[in-house]
């Protein structure tokens, strides 16, 4: 069996992730499965831990992130340049969109059972999105990225005490709803200059652009219903030219993926995307703020081995 490494974010889900890890750890010990565990201590630490593990020796390794979508994203950024790593995930955050998109059970012990079973087979190679910012810095995403209103919401969520409070009540997913309603009537839309595989689109009064590798984001919203993480394509969703009240209708429908039927929602597929905007817009990658527009996005086809049932 390959050497198994766990990277745990003990602060995920307002600290409840540590309880989840204890349950997973007990199951590993009871089944006499050897493993090594590392705990992230600050934002970005999981990137460094993943790099250290990847560099530790020449053996094939399985790195399993235990936390939320931010944790899995950091691990992806840490192993992106290594081809001897297989990635796994035990959901321990409040959103857990990776587990939805990659069909990993929400229950931690069940997720571990699936991971251990999948380790006996050859893991599929999954696409990853690469973002190149104006300063030439690079960020990688495995779920999705966004520019505009959704990125502003992600920024507010990650810098608010409301998320911790709702997590205590097991209502963490509602934090996105809270900030959407809070920012809805003050947000100013922008004109987006969007290029997809060389084809240019000028989109006025744009709320946001989301580029997806799998269907889910924001705690269960099915933003890109047709996204497939190993098809070599990115799915682009643009919401523009609609009133604030109608945006609420679009928002409600997105949980079922029905928003794509609104005429104000445009969808595209492509391999290379460039986003420019009339004003500087917040940008997120896998729900974590990474800067502002403009930027370039490319798909890195079949880049990371992932323990998934897709």
NUMARGU-21793 format. One record per residue: x, y, z of N, C-alpha, C in turn. Coordinates in steps of 0.05 Angstrom, whole numbers, padded with zeros to 5 digits, always signed. Each point is the difference from the previous one (the first is absolute). Example, Ala and Ser with C-alpha at 12.3 -4.5 7.8 and 13.67 -1.06 7.14 Angstrom:
<sites>
+00264-00114+00156-00018+00024+00000+00018+00024+00000
-00007+00021-00014+00016+00024+00001-00015+00022+00014
</sites>
This chain:
<sites>
+00017-00024+00000-00017+00024+00000+00017+00025+00000
-00008+00020-00015+00014+00025+00000+00000+00013+00027
+00021+00016+00006+00001+00015+00025-00022+00021+00000
-00015+00001+00022-00023+00018+00003+00008+00023+00018
-00004+00025-00010+00005+00024+00016-00026+00015+00002
-00006+00010+00024-00023+00017+00004+00009+00028+00006
-00013+00020-00012+00004+00028+00007-00027+00010+00010
+00000+00007+00026-00025+00007+00014+00000+00030+00006
-00022+00012-00006-00004+00028+00008-00018+00000+00026
+00012+00002+00023-00015-00002+00025-00020+00023+00004
+00004+00022-00015-00018+00023+00004-00024+00000-00019
-00001-00019-00019-00022-00002-00018-00026-00005+00015
-00021+00011-00011-00027-00002+00012+00000+00009+00029
+00014+00022+00005+00001+00012+00027+00011-00020+00020
+00020-00016-00008+00013-00019+00018-00012-00027+00001
-00023-00004-00012-00013-00027+00001+00016-00020-00016
+00016+00009-00019+00015-00018-00016+00019-00017+00016
+00009+00011+00023+00018-00016+00017-00015-00024+00012
-00025+00004+00006-00016-00023+00010-00004-00020-00023
-00004+00009-00024-00002-00018-00023+00026-00016-00003
+00022+00014+00002+00026-00014-00003+00003-00022+00022
-00008+00006+00024+00003-00020+00022-00016-00025-00007
-00023+00003-00012-00016-00023-00008+00014-00016-00023
+00011+00015-00019+00014-00013-00022+00025-00014+00011
+00015+00014+00017+00024-00012+00012-00006-00026+00015
-00022+00000+00015-00008-00024+00015-00005-00024-00019
-00013+00006-00022-00006-00021-00020+00025-00011-00013
+00019+00018-00005+00026-00009-00011+00015-00018+00019
+00000+00008+00025+00015-00015+00020-00014-00027+00005
-00026+00000+00001-00015-00025+00004+00004-00020-00022
+00004+00010-00024+00004-00017-00024+00030-00004-00006
+00017+00010+00019+00029-00004-00002+00011+00009-00027
-00009+00024-00008+00009+00012-00025+00021+00021+00006
+00025-00004-00009+00021+00020+00006-00004+00026-00014
+00006+00022+00013-00004+00027-00011+00018+00020+00014
+00003+00023-00012+00013+00023+00013-00018+00024-00002
-00001+00016+00021-00019+00022+00001+00015+00026+00005
-00009+00021-00014+00011+00027+00002-00023+00020+00003
+00004+00020+00017-00021+00019+00005+00008+00028-00010
-00017+00012-00016+00005+00027-00009-00005+00020+00022
+00017+00021+00002-00002+00018+00023-00008+00028-00009
+00001+00006-00026-00006+00027-00009-00008-00001-00030
-00011+00021-00010-00008+00001-00028+00024-00004-00018
-00001-00019-00018+00021-00006-00018+00019-00022+00010
-00003-00008+00025+00018-00020+00011-00003-00027-00013
-00024-00007-00008-00005-00026-00013+00015-00002-00027
+00005+00023-00013+00016+00000-00024+00028-00010+00006
+00012+00012+00021+00027-00007+00007+00002-00029+00010
-00020-00009+00016+00000-00027+00009-00001-00020-00023
-00017+00006-00019-00003-00018-00024+00026-00001-00015
+00013+00023-00004+00026+00001-00014+00021-00017+00015
+00001+00003+00027+00019-00015+00016-00004-00030-00002
-00025-00008+00000-00007-00028-00003+00009-00010-00027
-00007+00015-00021+00007-00008-00027+00030-00002-00004
+00016+00016+00014+00029-00001-00002+00013-00019+00019
-00015-00014+00017+00012-00015+00022+00015-00025-00010
-00009-00014-00020+00014-00023-00011-00011-00005-00028
+00009-00022-00012-00008-00006-00028-00024-00018-00002
-00012-00009+00022-00022-00019-00002-00026+00014-00009
-00018-00016-00011-00026+00011-00007-00015+00004+00026
-00015+00022+00002-00013+00008+00025-00029+00007-00005
-00016-00004+00021-00027+00010+00000-00002+00022+00021
-00008+00024-00008-00004+00022+00019-00030+00004+00002
-00011-00002+00024-00028+00003+00005-00004+00026+00016
-00015+00019-00012-00006+00025+00014-00025-00005+00017
+00002+00009+00025-00023-00001+00018-00007+00029+00008
-00022+00010-00011-00007+00028+00005-00021+00008-00020
+00001+00026-00008-00020+00010-00019+00012+00004-00027
-00014+00014-00017+00010+00005-00028+00025+00016-00001
+00004+00018+00020+00025+00015+00001+00024-00018+00006
-00005-00021+00016+00022-00019+00007+00008-00016-00025
-00020-00012-00014+00006-00016-00023+00013+00018-00021
-00008+00025-00003+00012+00018-00019+00029+00005+00006
+00007+00004+00025+00028+00004+00008+00017-00024-00006
-00011-00024+00005+00015-00025-00005+00005-00002-00031
-00021+00006-00015+00004+00000-00030+00022+00018-00008
+00001+00024+00011+00021+00019-00007+00028-00010+00009
+00000-00016+00021+00026-00011+00010+00010-00023-00016
-00017-00016-00013+00009-00024-00015-00002+00003-00030
-00006+00024-00010-00006+00004-00028+00024-00008-00018
+00024+00002+00010+00024-00006-00016+00011-00028+00004
-00016-00017+00014+00010-00027+00006-00019-00021-00012
+00011-00020-00014-00018-00020-00013-00001-00026+00015
+00012-00002+00024-00001-00025+00015-00019+00003+00024
-00018+00019-00001-00018+00004+00023-00029-00006-00009
-00014-00015+00017-00029-00004-00004-00014+00015+00022
-00021+00015-00008-00015+00018+00018-00026-00013+00009
-00005+00003+00027-00025-00009+00011-00012+00022+00018
-00025-00004+00008-00013+00021+00016-00020-00012+00019
+00002+00009+00026-00021-00006+00020-00013+00026+00007
-00025+00004-00006-00013+00026+00004-00002+00007+00030
+00011+00024+00006-00001+00009+00028-00006+00030+00002
-00009+00012-00022-00005+00029-00001-00030+00005+00001
-00007+00025-00006-00028+00008+00000-00013-00002-00028
+00016+00003-00021-00010+00000-00027+00002-00028-00013
+00025-00010-00001+00006-00027-00010-00010-00005-00029
+00004+00020-00017-00008-00003-00028+00017-00021-00015
+00025-00002+00008+00017-00020-00013-00013-00028+00003
-00009-00006+00024-00012-00027+00005-00025-00004-00017
-00015+00021-00004-00024-00003-00017+00008-00005-00029
+00018+00017-00010+00008-00003-00028+00015-00025-00007
+00014-00011+00020+00016-00024-00005-00012-00025+00014
-00025+00002+00009-00015-00022+00010+00013-00015+00023
+00009+00016+00019+00011-00010+00025-00022+00003+00022
-00006-00021+00015-00021+00002+00021+00005+00023+00020
-00021+00012+00009+00002+00022+00019+00008-00011+00028
-00008-00024+00006+00007-00013+00026+00029-00007+00000
+00015+00009+00020+00030-00004+00000+00008-00029-00001
-00011-00017+00016+00008-00028+00000-00007-00013-00027
-00023+00007-00011-00007-00011-00027+00019+00010-00021
+00008+00025+00002+00019+00012-00019+00027-00016+00002
+00009-00006+00024+00025-00015+00004-00003-00027-00012
-00022-00014+00004-00004-00026-00012+00002+00001-00030
-00013+00020-00012+00001+00003-00029+00029+00005-00010
+00014+00017+00014+00028+00006-00007+00017-00025+00001
-00002-00016+00022+00016-00024+00003-00007-00020-00022
-00025-00001-00008-00008-00019-00021+00010+00010-00027
-00001+00026-00005+00009+00011-00026+00031-00002-00002
+00014-00001+00022+00029-00003-00001+00009-00026-00012
-00018-00020-00002+00007-00026-00011-00002+00000-00030
-00010+00023-00012-00002+00002-00029+00016+00024-00009
+00003+00002-00026+00015+00022-00012-00017+00026+00001
+00011+00020+00013-00015+00025+00003-00001+00015-00027
-00023+00012-00007-00001+00015-00025+00014+00026+00001
+00010+00010-00022+00013+00026-00002-00021+00022-00004
+00001+00020+00016-00020+00021+00000+00012+00027-00010
-00016+00016-00014+00009+00026-00009+00003+00019+00024
+00016+00021-00004+00004+00021+00019+00000+00027-00015
-00012+00020+00011+00001+00027-00012+00024+00016+00010
+00013+00014-00018+00023+00017+00008-00008+00029-00005
+00004+00017+00021-00006+00028-00002+00027+00015+00000
+00004+00018-00020+00023+00017+00000-00009+00028+00004
+00010+00012+00021-00008+00027+00008+00016+00021-00015
-00007+00025+00003+00014+00022-00013+00029+00001+00007
+00007-00007+00025+00028+00000+00008+00015-00026-00007
-00013-00017-00016+00011-00026-00009+00000-00021+00022
-00011+00005+00023-00003-00021+00020-00021-00020-00010
+00004-00025+00009-00018-00022-00009-00015-00012+00023
-00025-00006-00005-00017-00014+00020-00015-00022-00015
-00004-00023+00014-00013-00023-00013-00026-00006+00015
-00020-00008-00015-00026-00007+00012-00009-00027-00011
-00014-00014+00017-00011-00027-00008-00030+00001-00001
-00013+00018+00014-00029+00003+00000-00008+00022-00021
+00006+00025+00007-00008+00022-00017+00014+00026+00009
-00003+00020-00017+00009+00027+00008-00021+00020-00010
+00001+00024+00011-00020+00019-00008+00011+00029+00003
-00012+00018-00016+00006+00028+00001-00026+00016+00002
-00001+00018+00019-00024+00017+00002-00015-00005+00026
-00026+00000-00002-00017-00001+00024+00005-00025+00016
+00003-00024-00012+00004-00024+00015+00026+00000+00015
+00021+00013-00012+00026+00002+00013-00002+00019+00023
-00016+00022-00002-00004+00018+00022-00013-00014+00023
-00020-00017-00006-00014-00015+00021+00020-00019+00014
+00017-00013-00016+00020-00018+00012+00019+00015+00019
+00008+00024-00009+00017+00017+00016-00013+00007+00026
-00025+00009-00001-00015+00007+00024-00003-00024+00019
-00007-00022-00011-00003-00025+00016+00025-00007+00015
+00023+00001-00014+00025-00008+00012+00011+00020+00020
-00011+00024+00000+00010+00021+00018-00021+00008+00021
-00019-00018+00005-00022+00007+00018-00002-00020+00023
-00009+00009+00022-00005-00017+00023-00027-00014-00002
-00016+00009-00019-00027-00012-00004+00003-00030-00008
+00020-00006-00016+00003-00028-00009+00005-00018+00024
+00017+00008+00019+00005-00016+00024-00025-00003+00016
-00015+00021+00003-00025-00001+00015-00020-00019-00012
-00003+00001-00027-00019-00018-00013+00010-00029+00001
+00027-00004-00002+00011-00027+00002-00007-00012+00027
+00000+00016+00021-00006-00011+00027-00029-00010+00001
-00017+00012-00017-00028-00008-00002-00005-00021-00022
+00022-00010-00012-00001-00018-00022-00015+00012-00024
+00003+00026-00004-00014+00014-00021+00020+00015-00018
+00024-00011-00002+00022+00013-00014-00006+00008-00028
-00016-00017-00014-00007+00005-00028-00016+00026-00004
-00014+00009+00021-00016+00024-00002+00016+00026+00000
+00026-00002+00006+00016+00024+00001+00001+00013-00028
+00000-00016-00021+00000+00011-00027-00026+00015-00006
-00022-00011+00010-00026+00014-00004+00000+00026+00015
+00011+00000+00024+00000+00024+00017+00015+00023-00014
+00024-00006-00011+00016+00021-00012-00011+00008-00027
-00012-00019-00014-00013+00007-00026-00021+00022+00005
-00017-00005+00020-00021+00019+00005+00011+00026+00011
+00022-00001+00015+00012+00024+00011+00012+00017-00021
+00013-00012-00021+00014+00016-00020-00016+00004-00026
-00023-00013-00002-00016+00001-00025-00006+00028-00009
-00009+00018+00018-00010+00026-00009+00021+00022-00001
+00025-00007+00007+00021+00020-00002+00021-00007-00021
-00001-00024-00011+00020-00009-00019-00004+00014-00027
+00022+00008-00013-00001+00013-00026+00011-00019-00021
-00017-00006-00020+00009-00018-00021+00021+00013-00018
+00013-00016-00017+00022+00009-00017-00003-00010-00028
+00014+00012-00018+00003-00011-00027+00023-00019-00001
-00004-00024-00010+00020-00020-00001+00009-00005-00029
+00026+00000-00004+00012-00007-00026+00010-00029+00003
-00015-00018-00010+00005-00029+00004+00010-00013-00026
+00023-00013+00001+00010-00014-00023+00001-00030+00007
-00012-00016-00018+00000-00029+00004+00011-00013-00025
+00024-00012+00002+00013-00013-00022+00002+00019-00024
+00006+00026+00005+00003+00020-00020-00025+00014-00009
-00023-00010+00008-00026+00013-00007-00007+00020+00021
-00005+00025-00008-00004+00022+00019-00029+00006+00005
-00007+00005+00025-00027+00007+00008+00000+00024+00018
-00015+00021-00008-00002+00024+00017-00027-00002+00014
+00000-00002+00027-00024-00005+00015-00004+00023+00020
-00021+00016-00005-00005+00023+00017-00017-00008+00024
+00001+00017+00021-00015-00004+00024+00003-00028+00011
+00024-00009+00002+00006-00028+00008+00002-00001+00031
-00014-00020+00011+00002-00005+00029+00025-00016+00007
+00003-00022-00015+00024-00016+00005+00005-00019-00023
+00025-00010-00001+00009-00021-00018+00012-00022+00017
-00010-00024-00004+00011-00023+00014+00011-00020-00020
+00024-00011+00005+00012-00020-00017+00003-00025+00017
-00013-00022-00010-00003-00024+00016+00013-00025-00012
+00010-00016+00018+00012-00026-00007-00019-00023+00008
-00019+00006+00018-00020-00019+00009-00026+00016+00006
-00022-00012+00004-00026+00015+00001-00004+00018+00024
+00011-00006+00024-00009+00013+00024+00019+00022+00011
-00013+00020+00013+00015+00020+00016-00019+00013+00020
+00012+00015+00018-00016+00016+00019-00017-00017+00019
+00008-00024+00007-00015-00017+00018-00023-00014-00012
+00003-00010-00024-00021-00016-00012-00014+00012-00024
+00008+00024-00009-00012+00012-00023+00011-00013-00025
-00018-00009-00018+00008-00014-00024+00004+00020-00023
+00022+00015+00002+00005+00022-00017+00006-00008-00029
+00012-00024-00004+00007-00009-00027-00009-00029-00003
-00026-00004-00005-00011-00027+00000+00013-00020-00019
+00012+00010-00022+00012-00018-00019+00030-00003+00003
+00012+00012+00020+00029-00001+00004+00009-00029+00006
+00021-00008-00013+00012-00027+00004+00029+00005+00005
+00011-00011+00023+00027+00007+00008+00023-00014-00015
-00007-00016-00020+00021-00014-00015-00005+00001-00031
-00014+00021-00009-00007+00002-00028+00018+00019-00015
+00020+00012+00014+00018+00018-00014-00011+00028-00005
-00024+00006+00011-00013+00025-00004-00008+00013+00026
-00002+00027+00000-00010+00015+00022-00028+00010-00008
-00018+00001+00020-00027+00010-00005-00002+00028+00011
-00008+00019-00018-00002+00028+00008-00029+00008+00003
-00007+00013+00022-00027+00010+00005+00002+00030+00005
-00017+00015-00015-00001+00029+00002-00028+00008+00007
-00004+00017+00021-00026+00011+00007+00001+00030-00005
-00017+00010-00018+00001+00029-00006-00027+00010-00009
-00003+00026-00001-00024+00013-00010-00025-00009+00014
+00000-00001+00026-00025-00006+00014-00002+00016+00026
-00025+00004+00009-00005+00017+00023+00009-00014+00025
+00001+00015+00022+00008-00011+00026-00020-00021+00009
-00025+00006-00003-00021-00019+00009+00000-00025-00017
+00005+00002-00026+00001-00024-00016+00025-00016+00006
+00021+00013+00009+00024-00015+00009-00007-00019+00023
-00018+00008+00017-00009-00018+00022-00013-00025-00012
-00016+00003-00020-00012-00023-00013+00021-00018-00013
+00019+00012-00012+00022-00016-00012+00015-00014+00023
+00005+00014+00022+00014-00012+00022-00014-00024+00011
-00026+00002+00004-00016-00022+00010+00001-00024-00019
-00001+00005-00026-00001-00022-00019+00027-00014-00004
+00022+00014+00008+00027-00012-00004+00005-00025+00016
-00015-00003+00022+00004-00025+00016-00009-00025-00015
-00017+00004-00020-00008-00023-00017+00012+00002-00028
+00016+00020-00005+00012+00003-00026-00019+00010-00021
-00022+00012+00009-00021+00010-00019+00005+00029-00009
+00020+00013+00012+00006+00028-00007+00008+00003-00030
+00010-00022-00011+00010+00001-00028-00023+00006-00020
-00025-00003+00009-00023+00005-00017-00008+00029-00002
+00012+00017+00018-00005+00029-00002+00016+00011-00023
-00013+00018-00015+00014+00012-00024+00024+00017+00008
+00000+00009+00025+00022+00017+00010+00024-00016+00009
-00002-00026-00001+00022-00018+00007+00012-00012-00025
+00025+00006-00005+00014-00010-00023+00019-00022+00008
+00002-00022-00015+00019-00021+00006+00017-00006-00024
+00025-00007+00006+00020-00006-00021+00017-00023+00009
+00015-00012-00018+00021-00019+00006+00025+00008-00014
+00023-00005+00013+00025+00007-00014+00024-00009+00016
+00024+00004-00012+00025-00008+00012+00016+00023+00010
-00003+00024-00012+00015+00023+00008-00019+00024+00002
+00001+00013+00023-00019+00022+00006+00016+00024+00010
-00008+00024-00010+00012+00025+00010-00023+00018+00010
+00003+00011+00024-00020+00018+00011+00011+00027+00005
-00010+00020-00014+00005+00028+00006-00026+00014+00008
+00002+00021+00016-00025+00013+00010+00004+00030+00000
-00023+00014-00001+00000+00029-00001+00009+00012+00027
-00003-00016+00021+00010+00008+00027+00012-00025+00012
+00019+00004+00019+00014-00022+00012-00020-00017+00017
+00000-00026-00005-00019-00018+00013+00015-00020+00018
-00013-00007+00022+00010-00021+00017+00001-00027-00016
+00020-00016+00006+00003-00026-00012+00005-00021+00022
-00014-00023-00003+00004-00022+00019+00008-00025-00016
+00014-00018+00013+00007-00026-00011-00008-00020+00022
-00018-00018-00007-00011-00020+00020-00009+00014+00025
-00012+00023-00003-00012+00015+00023+00019+00016+00016
+00026+00001-00008+00020+00016+00014+00008+00024-00016
-00001+00024+00012+00008+00025-00015+00029-00001-00008
+00005+00006-00026+00028+00000-00010+00008+00026-00013
-00018+00020-00002+00008+00025-00012-00023+00012-00016
+00008+00012-00023-00019+00016-00016+00005-00005-00030
-00020+00006-00016+00003-00001-00028+00019+00023-00009
+00013-00004-00024-00003-00020-00021+00015-00026+00006
-00006-00021-00015+00014-00025+00004-00005-00019-00024
+00017-00020-00002-00003-00021-00021-00004-00027+00014
-00016-00017-00013-00005-00027+00011+00004-00020-00021
+00014-00022+00006+00005-00022-00018-00006-00026+00014
-00009-00020-00015-00005-00026+00011+00026-00017-00003
+00007-00013+00021+00022-00019+00000-00013-00028-00001
+00000-00012-00023-00015-00024-00004+00013-00024+00013
-00017-00015+00015+00008-00026+00012+00027+00003+00015
-00001+00016+00021+00024+00008+00014+00004-00013+00027
-00021-00005+00015+00002-00011+00027-00017-00025+00002
+00012-00021+00013-00014-00025+00005-00018+00005+00025
-00026-00005-00003-00019+00005+00022-00015-00026+00006
-00003-00006+00025-00017-00022+00009-00029+00009-00001
-00013-00007-00022-00027+00010-00005-00016-00022-00014
-00027+00004+00002-00018-00019-00014-00012+00012-00025
+00011+00023-00010-00011+00012-00024+00007-00017-00025
</sites>
